[in-house]
Amino acid sequence: MTAAPSASSSLLLRAARGEQVEQTPVWFMRQAGRSLPEYRALREGVPMLEACRRPELVAEITMQPVRRHGVDAAIFFSDIVVPVAAVGVDIDLVAGIGPVVADPFRTRADLDRLPELTPDDVPDITESVHLLVRELGPTPLIGFAGGPFTLASYLVEGGPSRHHARTKALMHGDPALWHDLCHRLAQLAGTFLKVQVEAGASAVQLFDSWAGALSRADYERFVLPHSRAALAAVEPLGVPRIHFGVGTGELLDLMGSAGTEVVGVDYRVSLADAVARTGGQYAVQGNLDPALLFAPWEPLAERVREIVAEGRKAPGHVFNLGHGVLPETDPDVITRVVELVHEVSART
């Protein structure tokens, strides 16, 4: 009797480990969300943070793009600030703005407002993952958390920032406080990842969304040790780790050295350049420009084929966007891209 397929032998996990696959696996950052009418209907009247803490809702939202698009992985529906809110920080997700902190972190006394995260703080996350793993079967679930730098920026700035001025000022003006803050955030992120993996997630992604705002020197000194600590929390669990940031083309090798099997590449850098910059040490993920999903089909399809071809030169390749799905994207185009990736990458 042949054993049933399992997530551990899925295309995603094998590609992440650099093993040969029959076709390139594909999933999309923000594949679960506002581009889907069924998501908008389900979320109507439900605040984002509340939606992230209701297991039945989380499971349904996470499953929607798997059913619709036929992607090779599910990404856990949550938000990077969920663990921050779970330990008592007054933070809200404001529509059209993003995370907003009522009382920004500026002094050493503020560290007292950021206790360690424990699994008991997020029992609903464990329940959500259990529900999903049962429903997904052999399709892997990717857990995720926000990188310490990105979380710190929201806490210090009080919300989204174009220039991260207060964040950089704290980094350089009080390095000891900065490192203590990021140490706590690394614990928070690492524990959040670990909770998801121990509940059944097959891989994780650390989103350091705004790390591209930093120079290499500042990233290496002020961020890398903390990203490494967050990713190290799940190293003993043996799941592939993906590390992604926006505008991080100059940091790809450093991000890989944080302790990851897969380096996420945004759309500003070709996969060929990403492989060269990382010395061919890691699988790569990416990197279609999300805006191209609005282009006519032929140029979009041509770019998809180019990315698949570039990915063949990497130790492993997971097709994705170079950032998240934009809310106005036509879901049918996403489905067509999934089908095309599978078609042109299939090995005969």
CORZI-V443533 format. One record per pair of residues at least 6 apart in sequence whose C-alpha atoms are under 8 Angstrom apart, sorted by sequence separation. I is the first residue (numbers start at 1). GAP is how many residues later the second one is. D is the distance in Angstrom with one decimal. If there is no record, write none. Layout:
i: <I	I>
gap: <GAP	GAP>
d: <D	D>
This chain:
i: <7	8	14	15	33	34	51	52	65	66	85	92	93	94	105	153	154	171	197	256	265	275	311	14	32	33	51	66	84	92	93	133	153	154	157	170	171	197	256	275	293	311	43	66	91	92	133	153	170	211	255	292	15	65	91	92	132	157	265	275	11	15	81	91	156	157	231	274	11	63	90	91	153	156	193	252	308	11	62	89	90	243	307	11	12	62	90	243	252	271	11	12	62	153	62	152	271	288	61	249	271	288	243	248	249	270	58	59	81	241	242	248	42	58	241	242	243	244	245	247	249	263	265	267	288	58	240	241	242	243	244	245	246	249	262	263	264	265	266	267	287	240	241	242	243	244	245	247	261	262	263	264	265	266	267	39	240	242	244	252	256	260	261	262	263	264	265	266	267	319	262	264	266	89	253	39	52	88	89	206	249	252	253	38	52	88	252	253	256	52	87	231	232	284	33	87	231	32	36	87	152	228	231	32	49	52	84	87	152	224	228	284	32	86	224	227	228	283	284	286	290	32	219	282	283	284	285	286	287	288	289	290	32	49	149	152	212	225	282	283	284	285	286	287	288	289	290	304	308	31	83	87	148	151	211	212	213	216	220	224	280	281	282	283	284	285	286	287	288	289	290	86	148	204	206	208	209	210	211	212	216	280	283	285	286	287	290	291	294	86	203	204	205	206	207	208	209	210	211	212	271	286	287	290	293	294	301	304	305	308	148	197	202	203	204	205	206	207	208	209	210	211	212	293	304	308	148	202	203	204	205	206	207	208	272	275	83	147	190	191	194	198	203	205	212	271	272	275	301	305	186	190	193	194	197	270	271	293	148	182	186	189	190	193	272	293	147	187	188	190	191	197	272	32	49	146	179	183	186	187	190	271	27	31	49	145	178	182	186	190	26	27	30	32	48	145	25	26	27	29	25	26	27	145	144	145	144	164	105	106	143	163	104	105	171	104	105	76	101	104	105	143	100	101	104	143	267	268	99	103	266	267	102	266	267	101	265	266	100	101	143	150	264	100	141	142	143	145	147	149	150	12	99	100	141	142	143	144	145	146	147	148	150	11	12	98	99	140	141	142	143	144	145	146	147	149	150	10	98	140	141	142	143	144	145	146	147	149	97	140	142	144	146	80	106	74	76	80	81	73	74	75	76	79	80	72	73	74	75	76	129	133	72	73	74	75	76	116	133	55	59	63	73	75	108	115	126	130	54	55	58	59	62	81	107	111	114	117	125	126	129	130	53	80	116	117	125	129	53	55	56	59	116	119	127	129	55	59	63	118	119	126	54	117	149	56	117	148	55	119	246	246	148	148	147	148	147	84	83	83	83	13	10	12	10	7	8	10	6	7	6	7	8	5	6	7	13	13	8	7	17	16	13	17	16	16	18	18	69	70	17	69	16	68	71	15	16	70	69	24	35	27	28	29	35	25	26	27	28	29	34	35	24	25	26	27	28	31	34	35	24	25	26	29	30	31	33	34	35	24	29	30	35	36	19	20	28	29	30	35	18	19	28	18	17	16	15	16	15	16	15	12	27	26	26	24	25	24	23	23	24	23	24	22	23	22	23	22>
gap: <6	6	6	6	6	6	6	6	6	6	6	6	6	6	6	6	6	6	6	6	6	6	6	7	7	7	7	7	7	7	7	7	7	7	7	7	7	7	7	7	7	7	8	8	8	8	8	8	8	8	8	8	9	9	9	9	9	9	9	9	10	10	10	10	10	10	10	10	11	11	11	11	11	11	11	11	11	12	12	12	12	12	12	13	13	13	13	13	13	13	14	14	14	14	15	15	15	15	16	16	16	16	17	17	17	17	18	18	18	18	18	18	19	19	19	19	19	19	19	19	19	19	19	19	19	20	20	20	20	20	20	20	20	20	20	20	20	20	20	20	20	21	21	21	21	21	21	21	21	21	21	21	21	21	21	22	22	22	22	22	22	22	22	22	22	22	22	22	22	22	23	23	23	24	24	25	25	25	25	25	25	25	25	26	26	26	26	26	26	27	27	27	27	27	28	28	28	29	29	29	29	29	29	30	30	30	30	30	30	30	30	30	31	31	31	31	31	31	31	31	31	32	32	32	32	32	32	32	32	32	32	32	33	33	33	33	33	33	33	33	33	33	33	33	33	33	33	33	33	34	34	34	34	34	34	34	34	34	34	34	34	34	34	34	34	34	34	34	34	34	34	35	35	35	35	35	35	35	35	35	35	35	35	35	35	35	35	35	35	36	36	36	36	36	36	36	36	36	36	36	36	36	36	36	36	36	36	36	36	36	37	37	37	37	37	37	37	37	37	37	37	37	37	37	37	37	38	38	38	38	38	38	38	38	38	38	39	39	39	39	39	39	39	39	39	39	39	39	39	39	40	40	40	40	40	40	40	40	41	41	41	41	41	41	41	41	42	42	42	42	42	42	42	43	43	43	43	43	43	43	43	43	44	44	44	44	44	44	44	44	45	45	45	45	45	45	46	46	46	46	47	47	47	47	48	48	49	49	50	50	50	50	51	51	51	52	52	53	53	53	53	53	54	54	54	54	54	54	55	55	55	55	56	56	56	57	57	57	58	58	58	58	58	59	59	59	59	59	59	59	59	60	60	60	60	60	60	60	60	60	60	60	60	61	61	61	61	61	61	61	61	61	61	61	61	61	61	62	62	62	62	62	62	62	62	62	62	62	63	63	63	63	63	64	64	65	65	65	65	66	66	66	66	66	66	67	67	67	67	67	67	67	68	68	68	68	68	68	68	69	69	69	69	69	69	69	69	69	70	70	70	70	70	70	70	70	70	70	70	70	70	70	71	71	71	71	71	71	72	72	72	72	72	72	72	72	73	73	73	73	73	73	74	74	74	75	75	75	76	76	76	77	78	79	80	82	83	104	105	106	109	127	128	128	129	130	130	130	131	131	132	132	132	133	133	133	189	190	194	195	223	224	227	244	245	246	264	265	265	265	266	266	267	267	267	268	268	268	269	284	290	291	291	291	291	292	292	292	292	292	292	292	293	293	293	293	293	293	293	293	294	294	294	294	294	294	294	294	294	295	295	295	295	295	296	296	296	296	296	296	297	297	297	298	299	300	301	301	302	302	303	306	311	312	315	317	317	318	319	320	321	322	322	323	323	324	324	325>
d: <7.6	7.9	7.0	6.4	5.8	6.0	6.4	6.0	7.3	7.6	6.0	8.0	4.5	6.7	7.8	7.8	6.0	8.0	7.2	7.4	7.1	7.8	5.2	6.7	7.5	7.5	6.7	7.2	7.7	5.6	6.2	7.8	7.8	7.8	7.0	7.8	5.4	7.7	5.9	7.7	6.7	7.9	7.3	6.3	6.6	5.3	7.0	7.9	6.4	7.4	7.2	6.0	7.6	7.8	5.6	6.6	7.7	6.1	7.0	7.4	6.1	7.4	7.7	4.5	6.7	6.6	7.3	7.8	7.7	6.9	6.1	6.3	6.7	5.9	6.8	7.0	7.3	7.5	6.4	8.0	5.9	6.7	7.9	7.2	5.4	6.5	7.4	7.2	7.8	7.3	5.5	7.7	5.9	5.6	5.3	7.5	7.5	7.5	6.7	7.4	7.3	7.0	6.4	7.7	7.6	7.6	7.8	7.7	7.4	7.7	5.8	7.4	8.0	5.8	4.9	6.3	6.5	6.4	7.1	6.6	7.3	6.5	6.8	7.4	7.3	7.5	7.2	5.4	4.6	5.3	4.4	7.6	5.9	6.1	5.5	6.4	5.8	5.9	6.5	5.1	7.2	5.8	6.2	5.8	5.6	6.7	7.2	7.0	5.6	4.6	4.9	4.6	5.3	5.5	5.8	6.4	7.4	6.5	7.9	7.0	7.3	7.8	6.3	5.2	6.1	6.1	5.8	7.8	5.1	7.7	6.6	8.0	7.8	6.6	6.2	7.5	6.8	7.4	6.9	7.5	7.4	6.8	4.6	7.6	5.0	7.5	6.4	7.8	7.2	7.1	6.7	7.2	6.9	7.5	7.5	6.3	6.2	6.2	7.9	7.3	7.3	7.9	7.3	5.8	7.7	7.5	7.7	6.2	6.7	7.3	4.3	6.8	7.9	7.7	7.3	6.1	5.9	6.1	7.7	7.9	5.9	6.7	7.8	7.7	5.1	6.2	5.7	6.5	6.8	6.5	5.9	6.7	5.8	7.0	7.0	7.4	6.6	7.4	6.3	4.2	5.1	4.6	5.1	5.5	4.3	5.4	6.5	7.5	7.0	6.1	7.1	6.9	5.6	7.2	6.1	5.7	7.4	7.0	7.2	6.2	6.5	7.3	7.4	5.7	6.4	5.8	4.2	4.6	5.2	7.1	6.7	6.1	8.0	7.3	7.6	7.5	7.1	6.4	6.9	4.5	6.2	6.6	7.8	6.1	5.2	4.0	5.9	7.7	6.8	6.8	5.1	6.6	5.8	6.2	6.3	6.1	4.5	6.1	7.6	4.4	7.2	5.4	7.7	6.6	6.7	7.8	7.4	7.8	7.4	7.6	5.3	7.6	6.0	5.0	5.1	4.4	5.0	5.2	4.8	5.3	7.8	6.7	7.7	7.8	7.0	6.6	5.5	7.5	6.0	6.1	5.6	6.3	6.0	7.6	5.8	8.0	7.7	7.4	7.3	7.8	6.5	8.0	7.8	7.2	7.6	5.9	7.5	6.2	7.5	6.9	5.6	4.1	7.6	5.5	7.6	8.0	6.4	6.6	7.2	7.9	6.6	5.8	6.2	6.9	7.3	7.4	6.9	7.5	7.9	7.4	6.8	7.8	7.8	7.6	7.3	6.4	7.1	6.1	6.1	6.3	5.1	8.0	5.2	7.7	6.8	5.6	7.8	6.2	4.7	7.1	5.8	6.0	8.0	6.8	6.6	7.8	7.7	5.5	5.8	7.5	5.6	7.3	7.4	6.6	7.9	6.2	6.0	7.7	5.5	6.0	6.4	7.5	5.4	4.8	7.1	5.3	7.8	7.9	7.3	6.4	7.7	5.8	7.4	6.3	4.8	7.0	7.3	7.8	6.9	7.0	7.3	4.3	7.0	3.7	7.3	4.7	6.1	6.0	5.7	6.1	5.8	5.5	7.9	4.4	7.8	5.7	7.6	8.0	5.8	6.6	6.1	6.6	5.4	7.5	5.0	6.0	6.2	5.2	6.7	5.7	5.4	7.2	5.6	7.1	7.0	7.0	6.8	7.0	5.5	4.8	4.5	4.7	5.2	4.8	4.3	7.5	6.8	8.0	6.6	5.5	6.7	5.0	6.3	5.7	6.3	5.9	7.5	6.6	7.3	7.5	6.9	7.3	7.7	7.8	7.9	7.2	6.6	5.4	7.4	5.7	6.3	5.9	6.0	7.7	4.6	6.3	5.1	4.8	4.8	5.4	6.5	6.3	7.4	5.9	6.0	6.4	7.0	6.9	7.3	6.0	6.0	7.7	6.9	7.8	6.3	7.6	6.5	6.0	6.9	7.1	6.4	7.6	7.9	7.3	7.7	6.6	7.2	7.3	7.5	6.4	5.9	6.6	6.1	7.6	6.8	5.3	7.0	6.4	7.1	6.2	6.9	6.4	6.3	7.5	7.8	6.9	4.3	5.5	7.8	7.0	7.9	5.4	7.7	6.7	6.1	7.7	7.7	7.3	7.6	6.3	8.0	7.1	6.4	6.3	6.2	7.9	7.7	7.5	6.6	7.4	6.7	7.9	6.8	7.5	6.8	7.1	7.8	7.0	6.9	4.2	4.3	5.4	7.6	5.7	7.5	4.9	7.7	7.5	7.1	6.9	7.0	6.3	6.8	6.8	6.3	6.0	7.9	6.2	6.9	7.3	7.3	4.6	5.8	7.3	6.5	7.3	7.9	7.1	6.8	7.6	7.3	7.7	8.0	7.1	6.9	7.6	5.8	6.6	5.0	6.7	7.9	4.5	6.6	5.3	4.6	5.5	5.9	7.5	4.9	5.8	6.3	6.1	5.9	6.5	5.0	6.1	7.5	7.7	5.6	6.7	4.6	5.2	6.8	6.4	7.9	7.8	6.9	6.3	8.0	6.3	5.1	6.9	6.9	4.5	7.1	5.9	4.8	7.1	5.9	7.2	6.6	6.7	7.9	6.5	7.3	6.8	7.4	6.3	5.8	7.9	5.6	5.0	7.3	7.8	4.4	5.7	6.2	5.3>
